[in-house]
Amino acid sequence: MNKAAGGRMDRQRFRVVPVELASAIRAATLDEDADRLFELVDGVGEHDAEVAEYLRGLVEAVAYETLAELFEG
């Protein structure tokens, strides 16, 4: 996986996520809606499987703060 130091993925990789999908991820993150986040992350997999896997790990770890940072407006 193309991750930067500290186990984080390079932010540039998240540009593959369409704006509408990123907005939905941001909203689900703010609502702390894990079920919705898992559904949305599956959609990310259509664009980049590695990014989706990384995001799935964040949702499983309940790392909402990190998710919010990745998809902040």
CHARMM-style PDB file with segment names, atoms N, HN, CA, C and O in Angstrom:
ATOM      1  N   MET     1       0.845  -1.177   0.000  1.00  0.00      PROA
ATOM      2  CA  MET     1       0.000   0.000   0.000  1.00  0.00      PROA
ATOM      3  C   MET     1       0.889   1.237   0.000  1.00  0.00      PROA
ATOM      4  O   MET     1       1.912   1.275   0.683  1.00  0.00      PROA
ATOM      5  N   ASN     2       0.507   2.210  -0.741  1.00  0.00      PROA
ATOM      6  HN  ASN     2      -0.324   2.179  -1.296  1.00  0.00      PROA
ATOM      7  CA  ASN     2       1.270   3.455  -0.843  1.00  0.00      PROA
ATOM      8  C   ASN     2       0.914   4.368   0.318  1.00  0.00      PROA
ATOM      9  O   ASN     2       0.061   5.246   0.189  1.00  0.00      PROA
ATOM     10  N   LYS     3       1.568   4.160   1.446  1.00  0.00      PROA
ATOM     11  HN  LYS     3       2.261   3.447   1.551  1.00  0.00      PROA
ATOM     12  CA  LYS     3       1.279   4.955   2.636  1.00  0.00      PROA
ATOM     13  C   LYS     3       2.460   5.843   2.975  1.00  0.00      PROA
ATOM     14  O   LYS     3       3.619   5.481   2.776  1.00  0.00      PROA
ATOM     15  N   ALA     4       2.135   6.999   3.486  1.00  0.00      PROA
ATOM     16  HN  ALA     4       1.193   7.293   3.648  1.00  0.00      PROA
ATOM     17  CA  ALA     4       3.177   7.897   3.980  1.00  0.00      PROA
ATOM     18  C   ALA     4       3.609   7.412   5.357  1.00  0.00      PROA
ATOM     19  O   ALA     4       3.025   6.470   5.894  1.00  0.00      PROA
ATOM     20  N   ALA     5       4.602   8.031   5.918  1.00  0.00      PROA
ATOM     21  HN  ALA     5       5.076   8.796   5.482  1.00  0.00      PROA
ATOM     22  CA  ALA     5       5.102   7.653   7.243  1.00  0.00      PROA
ATOM     23  C   ALA     5       3.974   7.690   8.265  1.00  0.00      PROA
ATOM     24  O   ALA     5       3.049   8.496   8.154  1.00  0.00      PROA
ATOM     25  N   GLY     6       4.057   6.824   9.246  1.00  0.00      PROA
ATOM     26  HN  GLY     6       4.808   6.170   9.336  1.00  0.00      PROA
ATOM     27  CA  GLY     6       3.062   6.803  10.311  1.00  0.00      PROA
ATOM     28  C   GLY     6       1.855   5.950   9.982  1.00  0.00      PROA
ATOM     29  O   GLY     6       0.858   5.999  10.703  1.00  0.00      PROA
ATOM     30  N   GLY     7       1.914   5.169   8.914  1.00  0.00      PROA
ATOM     31  HN  GLY     7       2.724   5.129   8.328  1.00  0.00      PROA
ATOM     32  CA  GLY     7       0.814   4.287   8.584  1.00  0.00      PROA
ATOM     33  C   GLY     7      -0.341   4.954   7.870  1.00  0.00      PROA
ATOM     34  O   GLY     7      -1.392   4.339   7.691  1.00  0.00      PROA
ATOM     35  N   ARG     8      -0.171   6.181   7.466  1.00  0.00      PROA
ATOM     36  HN  ARG     8       0.682   6.681   7.612  1.00  0.00      PROA
ATOM     37  CA  ARG     8      -1.233   6.886   6.752  1.00  0.00      PROA
ATOM     38  C   ARG     8      -1.007   6.789   5.256  1.00  0.00      PROA
ATOM     39  O   ARG     8       0.129   6.750   4.784  1.00  0.00      PROA
ATOM     40  N   MET     9      -2.081   6.753   4.535  1.00  0.00      PROA
ATOM     41  HN  MET     9      -3.004   6.785   4.918  1.00  0.00      PROA
ATOM     42  CA  MET     9      -2.001   6.729   3.086  1.00  0.00      PROA
ATOM     43  C   MET     9      -1.797   8.162   2.590  1.00  0.00      PROA
ATOM     44  O   MET     9      -2.324   9.111   3.170  1.00  0.00      PROA
ATOM     45  N   ASP    10      -1.037   8.302   1.526  1.00  0.00      PROA
ATOM     46  HN  ASP    10      -0.609   7.532   1.054  1.00  0.00      PROA
ATOM     47  CA  ASP    10      -0.792   9.608   0.912  1.00  0.00      PROA
ATOM     48  C   ASP    10      -2.122  10.259   0.545  1.00  0.00      PROA
ATOM     49  O   ASP    10      -2.937   9.651  -0.148  1.00  0.00      PROA
ATOM     50  N   ARG    11      -2.344  11.471   0.996  1.00  0.00      PROA
ATOM     51  HN  ARG    11      -1.682  11.965   1.560  1.00  0.00      PROA
ATOM     52  CA  ARG    11      -3.611  12.174   0.755  1.00  0.00      PROA
ATOM     53  C   ARG    11      -3.957  12.274  -0.722  1.00  0.00      PROA
ATOM     54  O   ARG    11      -5.134  12.328  -1.077  1.00  0.00      PROA
ATOM     55  N   GLN    12      -2.973  12.298  -1.569  1.00  0.00      PROA
ATOM     56  HN  GLN    12      -2.016  12.254  -1.281  1.00  0.00      PROA
ATOM     57  CA  GLN    12      -3.216  12.396  -3.015  1.00  0.00      PROA
ATOM     58  C   GLN    12      -4.045  11.222  -3.517  1.00  0.00      PROA
ATOM     59  O   GLN    12      -4.797  11.357  -4.482  1.00  0.00      PROA
ATOM     60  N   ARG    13      -3.911  10.077  -2.870  1.00  0.00      PROA
ATOM     61  HN  ARG    13      -3.300   9.967  -2.086  1.00  0.00      PROA
ATOM     62  CA  ARG    13      -4.643   8.883  -3.294  1.00  0.00      PROA
ATOM     63  C   ARG    13      -6.153   9.068  -3.184  1.00  0.00      PROA
ATOM     64  O   ARG    13      -6.906   8.406  -3.898  1.00  0.00      PROA
ATOM     65  N   PHE    14      -6.606   9.953  -2.305  1.00  0.00      PROA
ATOM     66  HN  PHE    14      -5.995  10.491  -1.725  1.00  0.00      PROA
ATOM     67  CA  PHE    14      -8.037  10.131  -2.064  1.00  0.00      PROA
ATOM     68  C   PHE    14      -8.714  10.978  -3.142  1.00  0.00      PROA
ATOM     69  O   PHE    14      -9.934  11.140  -3.136  1.00  0.00      PROA
ATOM     70  N   ARG    15      -7.925  11.511  -4.057  1.00  0.00      PROA
ATOM     71  HN  ARG    15      -6.934  11.379  -4.062  1.00  0.00      PROA
ATOM     72  CA  ARG    15      -8.497  12.284  -5.165  1.00  0.00      PROA
ATOM     73  C   ARG    15      -9.318  11.408  -6.099  1.00  0.00      PROA
ATOM     74  O   ARG    15     -10.096  11.926  -6.901  1.00  0.00      PROA
ATOM     75  N   VAL    16      -9.161  10.097  -6.010  1.00  0.00      PROA
ATOM     76  HN  VAL    16      -8.530   9.676  -5.358  1.00  0.00      PROA
ATOM     77  CA  VAL    16      -9.943   9.185  -6.856  1.00  0.00      PROA
ATOM     78  C   VAL    16     -11.404   9.135  -6.419  1.00  0.00      PROA
ATOM     79  O   VAL    16     -12.263   8.684  -7.177  1.00  0.00      PROA
ATOM     80  N   VAL    17     -11.690   9.595  -5.202  1.00  0.00      PROA
ATOM     81  HN  VAL    17     -10.993   9.962  -4.586  1.00  0.00      PROA
ATOM     82  CA  VAL    17     -13.051   9.546  -4.671  1.00  0.00      PROA
ATOM     83  C   VAL    17     -13.842  10.721  -5.262  1.00  0.00      PROA
ATOM     84  O   VAL    17     -13.481  11.878  -5.049  1.00  0.00      PROA
ATOM     85  N   PRO    18     -14.918  10.426  -6.002  1.00  0.00      PROA
ATOM     86  CA  PRO    18     -15.730  11.509  -6.569  1.00  0.00      PROA
ATOM     87  C   PRO    18     -16.265  12.445  -5.492  1.00  0.00      PROA
ATOM     88  O   PRO    18     -16.494  12.032  -4.356  1.00  0.00      PROA
ATOM     89  N   VAL    19     -16.458  13.697  -5.855  1.00  0.00      PROA
ATOM     90  HN  VAL    19     -16.272  14.033  -6.778  1.00  0.00      PROA
ATOM     91  CA  VAL    19     -16.882  14.735  -4.910  1.00  0.00      PROA
ATOM     92  C   VAL    19     -18.164  14.336  -4.173  1.00  0.00      PROA
ATOM     93  O   VAL    19     -18.259  14.513  -2.959  1.00  0.00      PROA
ATOM     94  N   GLU    20     -19.141  13.803  -4.897  1.00  0.00      PROA
ATOM     95  HN  GLU    20     -19.064  13.659  -5.883  1.00  0.00      PROA
ATOM     96  CA  GLU    20     -20.413  13.434  -4.273  1.00  0.00      PROA
ATOM     97  C   GLU    20     -20.216  12.330  -3.237  1.00  0.00      PROA
ATOM     98  O   GLU    20     -20.827  12.352  -2.168  1.00  0.00      PROA
ATOM     99  N   LEU    21     -19.372  11.382  -3.560  1.00  0.00      PROA
ATOM    100  HN  LEU    21     -18.877  11.364  -4.429  1.00  0.00      PROA
ATOM    101  CA  LEU    21     -19.092  10.277  -2.641  1.00  0.00      PROA
ATOM    102  C   LEU    21     -18.315  10.785  -1.428  1.00  0.00      PROA
ATOM    103  O   LEU    21     -18.587  10.372  -0.301  1.00  0.00      PROA
ATOM    104  N   ALA    22     -17.360  11.667  -1.648  1.00  0.00      PROA
ATOM    105  HN  ALA    22     -17.139  12.003  -2.564  1.00  0.00      PROA
ATOM    106  CA  ALA    22     -16.596  12.253  -0.537  1.00  0.00      PROA
ATOM    107  C   ALA    22     -17.518  13.031   0.395  1.00  0.00      PROA
ATOM    108  O   ALA    22     -17.361  12.963   1.614  1.00  0.00      PROA
ATOM    109  N   SER    23     -18.477  13.769  -0.161  1.00  0.00      PROA
ATOM    110  HN  SER    23     -18.604  13.824  -1.152  1.00  0.00      PROA
ATOM    111  CA  SER    23     -19.439  14.517   0.657  1.00  0.00      PROA
ATOM    112  C   SER    23     -20.293  13.583   1.502  1.00  0.00      PROA
ATOM    113  O   SER    23     -20.558  13.857   2.673  1.00  0.00      PROA
ATOM    114  N   ALA    24     -20.721  12.475   0.896  1.00  0.00      PROA
ATOM    115  HN  ALA    24     -20.506  12.253  -0.055  1.00  0.00      PROA
ATOM    116  CA  ALA    24     -21.524  11.498   1.634  1.00  0.00      PROA
ATOM    117  C   ALA    24     -20.706  10.854   2.751  1.00  0.00      PROA
ATOM    118  O   ALA    24     -21.221  10.620   3.844  1.00  0.00      PROA
ATOM    119  N   ILE    25     -19.436  10.567   2.479  1.00  0.00      PROA
ATOM    120  HN  ILE    25     -19.018  10.757   1.590  1.00  0.00      PROA
ATOM    121  CA  ILE    25     -18.553  10.005   3.511  1.00  0.00      PROA
ATOM    122  C   ILE    25     -18.383  11.008   4.647  1.00  0.00      PROA
ATOM    123  O   ILE    25     -18.424  10.639   5.821  1.00  0.00      PROA
ATOM    124  N   ARG    26     -18.195  12.262   4.296  1.00  0.00      PROA
ATOM    125  HN  ARG    26     -18.162  12.562   3.343  1.00  0.00      PROA
ATOM    126  CA  ARG    26     -18.046  13.309   5.319  1.00  0.00      PROA
ATOM    127  C   ARG    26     -19.298  13.370   6.194  1.00  0.00      PROA
ATOM    128  O   ARG    26     -19.189  13.429   7.419  1.00  0.00      PROA
ATOM    129  N   ALA    27     -20.491  13.358   5.578  1.00  0.00      PROA
ATOM    130  HN  ALA    27     -20.579  13.310   4.583  1.00  0.00      PROA
ATOM    131  CA  ALA    27     -21.741  13.439   6.336  1.00  0.00      PROA
ATOM    132  C   ALA    27     -21.909  12.217   7.242  1.00  0.00      PROA
ATOM    133  O   ALA    27     -22.282  12.358   8.407  1.00  0.00      PROA
ATOM    134  N   ALA    28     -21.638  11.030   6.719  1.00  0.00      PROA
ATOM    135  HN  ALA    28     -21.335  10.915   5.773  1.00  0.00      PROA
ATOM    136  CA  ALA    28     -21.768   9.812   7.527  1.00  0.00      PROA
ATOM    137  C   ALA    28     -20.758   9.798   8.669  1.00  0.00      PROA
ATOM    138  O   ALA    28     -21.036   9.277   9.748  1.00  0.00      PROA
ATOM    139  N   THR    29     -19.589  10.373   8.423  1.00  0.00      PROA
ATOM    140  HN  THR    29     -19.363  10.796   7.545  1.00  0.00      PROA
ATOM    141  CA  THR    29     -18.572  10.460   9.473  1.00  0.00      PROA
ATOM    142  C   THR    29     -19.044  11.372  10.592  1.00  0.00      PROA
ATOM    143  O   THR    29     -18.915  11.038  11.769  1.00  0.00      PROA
ATOM    144  N   LEU    30     -19.592  12.525  10.226  1.00  0.00      PROA
ATOM    145  HN  LEU    30     -19.698  12.797   9.269  1.00  0.00      PROA
ATOM    146  CA  LEU    30     -20.096  13.458  11.237  1.00  0.00      PROA
ATOM    147  C   LEU    30     -21.233  12.841  12.048  1.00  0.00      PROA
ATOM    148  O   LEU    30     -21.382  13.116  13.238  1.00  0.00      PROA
ATOM    149  N   ASP    31     -22.041  11.993  11.379  1.00  0.00      PROA
ATOM    150  HN  ASP    31     -21.920  11.769  10.412  1.00  0.00      PROA
ATOM    151  CA  ASP    31     -23.140  11.305  12.064  1.00  0.00      PROA
ATOM    152  C   ASP    31     -22.663  10.059  12.809  1.00  0.00      PROA
ATOM    153  O   ASP    31     -23.427   9.436  13.547  1.00  0.00      PROA
ATOM    154  N   GLU    32     -21.386   9.700  12.609  1.00  0.00      PROA
ATOM    155  HN  GLU    32     -20.766  10.206  12.010  1.00  0.00      PROA
ATOM    156  CA  GLU    32     -20.814   8.478  13.183  1.00  0.00      PROA
ATOM    157  C   GLU    32     -21.667   7.263  12.824  1.00  0.00      PROA
ATOM    158  O   GLU    32     -21.957   6.413  13.667  1.00  0.00      PROA
ATOM    159  N   ASP    33     -22.062   7.206  11.553  1.00  0.00      PROA
ATOM    160  HN  ASP    33     -21.827   7.896  10.869  1.00  0.00      PROA
ATOM    161  CA  ASP    33     -22.930   6.152  11.034  1.00  0.00      PROA
ATOM    162  C   ASP    33     -22.061   5.084  10.356  1.00  0.00      PROA
ATOM    163  O   ASP    33     -21.816   5.143   9.151  1.00  0.00      PROA
ATOM    164  N   ALA    34     -21.607   4.124  11.137  1.00  0.00      PROA
ATOM    165  HN  ALA    34     -21.805   4.077  12.116  1.00  0.00      PROA
ATOM    166  CA  ALA    34     -20.690   3.097  10.637  1.00  0.00      PROA
ATOM    167  C   ALA    34     -21.312   2.267   9.514  1.00  0.00      PROA
ATOM    168  O   ALA    34     -20.634   1.950   8.537  1.00  0.00      PROA
ATOM    169  N   ASP    35     -22.583   1.914   9.639  1.00  0.00      PROA
ATOM    170  HN  ASP    35     -23.134   2.172  10.433  1.00  0.00      PROA
ATOM    171  CA  ASP    35     -23.225   1.114   8.591  1.00  0.00      PROA
ATOM    172  C   ASP    35     -23.197   1.856   7.256  1.00  0.00      PROA
ATOM    173  O   ASP    35     -22.871   1.271   6.223  1.00  0.00      PROA
ATOM    174  N   ARG    36     -23.534   3.122   7.280  1.00  0.00      PROA
ATOM    175  HN  ARG    36     -23.800   3.597   8.119  1.00  0.00      PROA
ATOM    176  CA  ARG    36     -23.522   3.931   6.055  1.00  0.00      PROA
ATOM    177  C   ARG    36     -22.092   4.078   5.529  1.00  0.00      PROA
ATOM    178  O   ARG    36     -21.863   4.018   4.321  1.00  0.00      PROA
ATOM    179  N   LEU    37     -21.145   4.269   6.428  1.00  0.00      PROA
ATOM    180  HN  LEU    37     -21.331   4.318   7.409  1.00  0.00      PROA
ATOM    181  CA  LEU    37     -19.747   4.395   6.005  1.00  0.00      PROA
ATOM    182  C   LEU    37     -19.264   3.137   5.297  1.00  0.00      PROA
ATOM    183  O   LEU    37     -18.568   3.228   4.286  1.00  0.00      PROA
ATOM    184  N   PHE    38     -19.621   1.968   5.811  1.00  0.00      PROA
ATOM    185  HN  PHE    38     -20.186   1.894   6.633  1.00  0.00      PROA
ATOM    186  CA  PHE    38     -19.221   0.726   5.145  1.00  0.00      PROA
ATOM    187  C   PHE    38     -19.815   0.654   3.739  1.00  0.00      PROA
ATOM    188  O   PHE    38     -19.137   0.222   2.807  1.00  0.00      PROA
ATOM    189  N   GLU    39     -21.075   1.073   3.574  1.00  0.00      PROA
ATOM    190  HN  GLU    39     -21.626   1.425   4.331  1.00  0.00      PROA
ATOM    191  CA  GLU    39     -21.704   1.091   2.256  1.00  0.00      PROA
ATOM    192  C   GLU    39     -20.955   2.036   1.312  1.00  0.00      PROA
ATOM    193  O   GLU    39     -20.690   1.695   0.159  1.00  0.00      PROA
ATOM    194  N   LEU    40     -20.624   3.209   1.810  1.00  0.00      PROA
ATOM    195  HN  LEU    40     -20.840   3.485   2.746  1.00  0.00      PROA
ATOM    196  CA  LEU    40     -19.941   4.203   0.989  1.00  0.00      PROA
ATOM    197  C   LEU    40     -18.530   3.759   0.616  1.00  0.00      PROA
ATOM    198  O   LEU    40     -18.076   3.979  -0.507  1.00  0.00      PROA
ATOM    199  N   VAL    41     -17.850   3.137   1.560  1.00  0.00      PROA
ATOM    200  HN  VAL    41     -18.219   2.958   2.472  1.00  0.00      PROA
ATOM    201  CA  VAL    41     -16.492   2.646   1.291  1.00  0.00      PROA
ATOM    202  C   VAL    41     -16.527   1.581   0.198  1.00  0.00      PROA
ATOM    203  O   VAL    41     -15.605   1.489  -0.612  1.00  0.00      PROA
ATOM    204  N   ASP    42     -17.587   0.779   0.174  1.00  0.00      PROA
ATOM    205  HN  ASP    42     -18.336   0.853   0.832  1.00  0.00      PROA
ATOM    206  CA  ASP    42     -17.730  -0.189  -0.915  1.00  0.00      PROA
ATOM    207  C   ASP    42     -17.778   0.532  -2.258  1.00  0.00      PROA
ATOM    208  O   ASP    42     -17.236   0.039  -3.248  1.00  0.00      PROA
ATOM    209  N   GLY    43     -18.420   1.689  -2.295  1.00  0.00      PROA
ATOM    210  HN  GLY    43     -18.860   2.089  -1.492  1.00  0.00      PROA
ATOM    211  CA  GLY    43     -18.467   2.492  -3.513  1.00  0.00      PROA
ATOM    212  C   GLY    43     -17.105   3.028  -3.899  1.00  0.00      PROA
ATOM    213  O   GLY    43     -16.802   3.151  -5.085  1.00  0.00      PROA
ATOM    214  N   VAL    44     -16.288   3.344  -2.927  1.00  0.00      PROA
ATOM    215  HN  VAL    44     -16.535   3.244  -1.963  1.00  0.00      PROA
ATOM    216  CA  VAL    44     -14.922   3.801  -3.204  1.00  0.00      PROA
ATOM    217  C   VAL    44     -14.140   2.696  -3.895  1.00  0.00      PROA
ATOM    218  O   VAL    44     -13.285   2.966  -4.738  1.00  0.00      PROA
ATOM    219  N   GLY    45     -14.434   1.455  -3.537  1.00  0.00      PROA
ATOM    220  HN  GLY    45     -15.129   1.236  -2.852  1.00  0.00      PROA
ATOM    221  CA  GLY    45     -13.752   0.310  -4.137  1.00  0.00      PROA
ATOM    222  C   GLY    45     -13.899   0.249  -5.650  1.00  0.00      PROA
ATOM    223  O   GLY    45     -13.054  -0.339  -6.325  1.00  0.00      PROA
ATOM    224  N   GLU    46     -14.948   0.840  -6.191  1.00  0.00      PROA
ATOM    225  HN  GLU    46     -15.635   1.318  -5.643  1.00  0.00      PROA
ATOM    226  CA  GLU    46     -15.138   0.887  -7.638  1.00  0.00      PROA
ATOM    227  C   GLU    46     -14.098   1.783  -8.310  1.00  0.00      PROA
ATOM    228  O   GLU    46     -13.849   1.665  -9.510  1.00  0.00      PROA
ATOM    229  N   HSD    47     -13.496   2.675  -7.529  1.00  0.00      PROA
ATOM    230  HN  HSD    47     -13.698   2.770  -6.554  1.00  0.00      PROA
ATOM    231  CA  HSD    47     -12.515   3.629  -8.053  1.00  0.00      PROA
ATOM    232  C   HSD    47     -11.088   3.236  -7.700  1.00  0.00      PROA
ATOM    233  O   HSD    47     -10.171   3.424  -8.500  1.00  0.00      PROA
ATOM    234  N   ASP    48     -10.897   2.684  -6.489  1.00  0.00      PROA
ATOM    235  HN  ASP    48     -11.641   2.531  -5.839  1.00  0.00      PROA
ATOM    236  CA  ASP    48      -9.565   2.287  -6.037  1.00  0.00      PROA
ATOM    237  C   ASP    48      -9.719   1.323  -4.866  1.00  0.00      PROA
ATOM    238  O   ASP    48     -10.104   1.727  -3.769  1.00  0.00      PROA
ATOM    239  N   ALA    49      -9.423   0.063  -5.100  1.00  0.00      PROA
ATOM    240  HN  ALA    49      -9.111  -0.265  -5.992  1.00  0.00      PROA
ATOM    241  CA  ALA    49      -9.596  -0.974  -4.076  1.00  0.00      PROA
ATOM    242  C   ALA    49      -8.703  -0.745  -2.867  1.00  0.00      PROA
ATOM    243  O   ALA    49      -9.105  -1.014  -1.735  1.00  0.00      PROA
ATOM    244  N   GLU    50      -7.491  -0.248  -3.103  1.00  0.00      PROA
ATOM    245  HN  GLU    50      -7.165  -0.029  -4.022  1.00  0.00      PROA
ATOM    246  CA  GLU    50      -6.558  -0.018  -1.987  1.00  0.00      PROA
ATOM    247  C   GLU    50      -7.051   1.101  -1.080  1.00  0.00      PROA
ATOM    248  O   GLU    50      -6.968   0.992   0.143  1.00  0.00      PROA
ATOM    249  N   VAL    51      -7.557   2.160  -1.664  1.00  0.00      PROA
ATOM    250  HN  VAL    51      -7.624   2.248  -2.658  1.00  0.00      PROA
ATOM    251  CA  VAL    51      -8.104   3.264  -0.875  1.00  0.00      PROA
ATOM    252  C   VAL    51      -9.304   2.765  -0.081  1.00  0.00      PROA
ATOM    253  O   VAL    51      -9.447   3.090   1.097  1.00  0.00      PROA
ATOM    254  N   ALA    52     -10.160   1.983  -0.714  1.00  0.00      PROA
ATOM    255  HN  ALA    52     -10.044   1.719  -1.672  1.00  0.00      PROA
ATOM    256  CA  ALA    52     -11.327   1.435  -0.019  1.00  0.00      PROA
ATOM    257  C   ALA    52     -10.914   0.562   1.160  1.00  0.00      PROA
ATOM    258  O   ALA    52     -11.509   0.644   2.234  1.00  0.00      PROA
ATOM    259  N   GLU    53      -9.908  -0.263   0.964  1.00  0.00      PROA
ATOM    260  HN  GLU    53      -9.425  -0.330   0.091  1.00  0.00      PROA
ATOM    261  CA  GLU    53      -9.416  -1.123   2.046  1.00  0.00      PROA
ATOM    262  C   GLU    53      -8.902  -0.277   3.216  1.00  0.00      PROA
ATOM    263  O   GLU    53      -9.173  -0.581   4.378  1.00  0.00      PROA
ATOM    264  N   TYR    54      -8.173   0.766   2.902  1.00  0.00      PROA
ATOM    265  HN  TYR    54      -7.953   1.013   1.958  1.00  0.00      PROA
ATOM    266  CA  TYR    54      -7.647   1.653   3.939  1.00  0.00      PROA
ATOM    267  C   TYR    54      -8.797   2.315   4.706  1.00  0.00      PROA
ATOM    268  O   TYR    54      -8.784   2.361   5.936  1.00  0.00      PROA
ATOM    269  N   LEU    55      -9.788   2.825   3.970  1.00  0.00      PROA
ATOM    270  HN  LEU    55      -9.798   2.787   2.971  1.00  0.00      PROA
ATOM    271  CA  LEU    55     -10.924   3.480   4.612  1.00  0.00      PROA
ATOM    272  C   LEU    55     -11.726   2.494   5.451  1.00  0.00      PROA
ATOM    273  O   LEU    55     -12.188   2.835   6.540  1.00  0.00      PROA
ATOM    274  N   ARG    56     -11.890   1.284   4.953  1.00  0.00      PROA
ATOM    275  HN  ARG    56     -11.514   1.007   4.069  1.00  0.00      PROA
ATOM    276  CA  ARG    56     -12.604   0.250   5.706  1.00  0.00      PROA
ATOM    277  C   ARG    56     -11.913   0.018   7.049  1.00  0.00      PROA
ATOM    278  O   ARG    56     -12.574  -0.137   8.075  1.00  0.00      PROA
ATOM    279  N   GLY    57     -10.596  -0.004   7.034  1.00  0.00      PROA
ATOM    280  HN  GLY    57     -10.059   0.121   6.200  1.00  0.00      PROA
ATOM    281  CA  GLY    57      -9.843  -0.161   8.276  1.00  0.00      PROA
ATOM    282  C   GLY    57     -10.088   0.977   9.244  1.00  0.00      PROA
ATOM    283  O   GLY    57     -10.173   0.763  10.454  1.00  0.00      PROA
ATOM    284  N   LEU    58     -10.203   2.197   8.713  1.00  0.00      PROA
ATOM    285  HN  LEU    58     -10.134   2.370   7.730  1.00  0.00      PROA
ATOM    286  CA  LEU    58     -10.486   3.347   9.585  1.00  0.00      PROA
ATOM    287  C   LEU    58     -11.876   3.242  10.200  1.00  0.00      PROA
ATOM    288  O   LEU    58     -12.059   3.545  11.379  1.00  0.00      PROA
ATOM    289  N   VAL    59     -12.856   2.815   9.405  1.00  0.00      PROA
ATOM    290  HN  VAL    59     -12.707   2.570   8.447  1.00  0.00      PROA
ATOM    291  CA  VAL    59     -14.213   2.661   9.925  1.00  0.00      PROA
ATOM    292  C   VAL    59     -14.231   1.573  11.000  1.00  0.00      PROA
ATOM    293  O   VAL    59     -14.838   1.749  12.056  1.00  0.00      PROA
ATOM    294  N   GLU    60     -13.566   0.451  10.727  1.00  0.00      PROA
ATOM    295  HN  GLU    60     -13.073   0.308   9.868  1.00  0.00      PROA
ATOM    296  CA  GLU    60     -13.513  -0.641  11.708  1.00  0.00      PROA
ATOM    297  C   GLU    60     -12.848  -0.201  13.003  1.00  0.00      PROA
ATOM    298  O   GLU    60     -13.213  -0.667  14.082  1.00  0.00      PROA
ATOM    299  N   ALA    61     -11.871   0.698  12.898  1.00  0.00      PROA
ATOM    300  HN  ALA    61     -11.574   1.076  12.021  1.00  0.00      PROA
ATOM    301  CA  ALA    61     -11.157   1.189  14.076  1.00  0.00      PROA
ATOM    302  C   ALA    61     -11.881   2.369  14.736  1.00  0.00      PROA
ATOM    303  O   ALA    61     -11.395   2.928  15.719  1.00  0.00      PROA
ATOM    304  N   VAL    62     -13.029   2.737  14.197  1.00  0.00      PROA
ATOM    305  HN  VAL    62     -13.423   2.283  13.398  1.00  0.00      PROA
ATOM    306  CA  VAL    62     -13.805   3.878  14.667  1.00  0.00      PROA
ATOM    307  C   VAL    62     -12.921   5.134  14.695  1.00  0.00      PROA
ATOM    308  O   VAL    62     -12.942   5.905  15.654  1.00  0.00      PROA
ATOM    309  N   ALA    63     -12.160   5.315  13.640  1.00  0.00      PROA
ATOM    310  HN  ALA    63     -12.143   4.688  12.860  1.00  0.00      PROA
ATOM    311  CA  ALA    63     -11.237   6.454  13.523  1.00  0.00      PROA
ATOM    312  C   ALA    63     -11.934   7.601  12.794  1.00  0.00      PROA
ATOM    313  O   ALA    63     -11.494   8.037  11.730  1.00  0.00      PROA
ATOM    314  N   TYR    64     -13.028   8.081  13.385  1.00  0.00      PROA
ATOM    315  HN  TYR    64     -13.385   7.727  14.250  1.00  0.00      PROA
ATOM    316  CA  TYR    64     -13.822   9.125  12.736  1.00  0.00      PROA
ATOM    317  C   TYR    64     -13.054  10.432  12.571  1.00  0.00      PROA
ATOM    318  O   TYR    64     -13.259  11.156  11.597  1.00  0.00      PROA
ATOM    319  N   GLU    65     -12.187  10.729  13.505  1.00  0.00      PROA
ATOM    320  HN  GLU    65     -12.021  10.140  14.296  1.00  0.00      PROA
ATOM    321  CA  GLU    65     -11.406  11.967  13.400  1.00  0.00      PROA
ATOM    322  C   GLU    65     -10.509  11.927  12.158  1.00  0.00      PROA
ATOM    323  O   GLU    65     -10.410  12.914  11.429  1.00  0.00      PROA
ATOM    324  N   THR    66      -9.867  10.804  11.926  1.00  0.00      PROA
ATOM    325  HN  THR    66      -9.947  10.003  12.518  1.00  0.00      PROA
ATOM    326  CA  THR    66      -9.017  10.658  10.745  1.00  0.00      PROA
ATOM    327  C   THR    66      -9.851  10.735   9.477  1.00  0.00      PROA
ATOM    328  O   THR    66      -9.461  11.405   8.521  1.00  0.00      PROA
ATOM    329  N   LEU    67     -10.984  10.065   9.456  1.00  0.00      PROA
ATOM    330  HN  LEU    67     -11.301   9.520  10.233  1.00  0.00      PROA
ATOM    331  CA  LEU    67     -11.875  10.130   8.293  1.00  0.00      PROA
ATOM    332  C   LEU    67     -12.318  11.568   8.034  1.00  0.00      PROA
ATOM    333  O   LEU    67     -12.326  12.021   6.889  1.00  0.00      PROA
ATOM    334  N   ALA    68     -12.684  12.277   9.087  1.00  0.00      PROA
ATOM    335  HN  ALA    68     -12.678  11.909  10.017  1.00  0.00      PROA
ATOM    336  CA  ALA    68     -13.117  13.665   8.935  1.00  0.00      PROA
ATOM    337  C   ALA    68     -12.002  14.523   8.339  1.00  0.00      PROA
ATOM    338  O   ALA    68     -12.259  15.379   7.493  1.00  0.00      PROA
ATOM    339  N   GLU    69     -10.774  14.295   8.776  1.00  0.00      PROA
ATOM    340  HN  GLU    69     -10.565  13.599   9.463  1.00  0.00      PROA
ATOM    341  CA  GLU    69      -9.644  15.048   8.240  1.00  0.00      PROA
ATOM    342  C   GLU    69      -9.439  14.761   6.755  1.00  0.00      PROA
ATOM    343  O   GLU    69      -9.143  15.670   5.980  1.00  0.00      PROA
ATOM    344  N   LEU    70      -9.595  13.510   6.363  1.00  0.00      PROA
ATOM    345  HN  LEU    70      -9.836  12.771   6.993  1.00  0.00      PROA
ATOM    346  CA  LEU    70      -9.376  13.126   4.957  1.00  0.00      PROA
ATOM    347  C   LEU    70     -10.420  13.723   4.039  1.00  0.00      PROA
ATOM    348  O   LEU    70     -10.130  14.033   2.884  1.00  0.00      PROA
ATOM    349  N   PHE    71     -11.641  13.889   4.544  1.00  0.00      PROA
ATOM    350  HN  PHE    71     -11.877  13.637   5.482  1.00  0.00      PROA
ATOM    351  CA  PHE    71     -12.737  14.358   3.703  1.00  0.00      PROA
ATOM    352  C   PHE    71     -13.310  15.690   4.154  1.00  0.00      PROA
ATOM    353  O   PHE    71     -14.482  15.982   3.916  1.00  0.00      PROA
ATOM    354  N   GLU    72     -12.476  16.502   4.809  1.00  0.00      PROA
ATOM    355  HN  GLU    72     -11.524  16.264   5.002  1.00  0.00      PROA
ATOM    356  CA  GLU    72     -12.954  17.815   5.237  1.00  0.00      PROA
ATOM    357  C   GLU    72     -13.211  18.685   4.013  1.00  0.00      PROA
ATOM    358  O   GLU    72     -12.531  18.583   2.991  1.00  0.00      PROA
ATOM    359  N   GLY    73     -14.204  19.529   4.152  1.00  0.00      PROA
ATOM    360  HN  GLY    73     -14.756  19.612   4.982  1.00  0.00      PROA
ATOM    361  CA  GLY    73     -14.644  20.361   3.026  1.00  0.00      PROA
ATOM    362  C   GLY    73     -13.660  21.377   2.664  1.00  0.00      PROA
ATOM    363  OT1 GLY    73     -13.887  22.153   1.736  1.00  0.00      PROA
TER     364      GLY     73
END
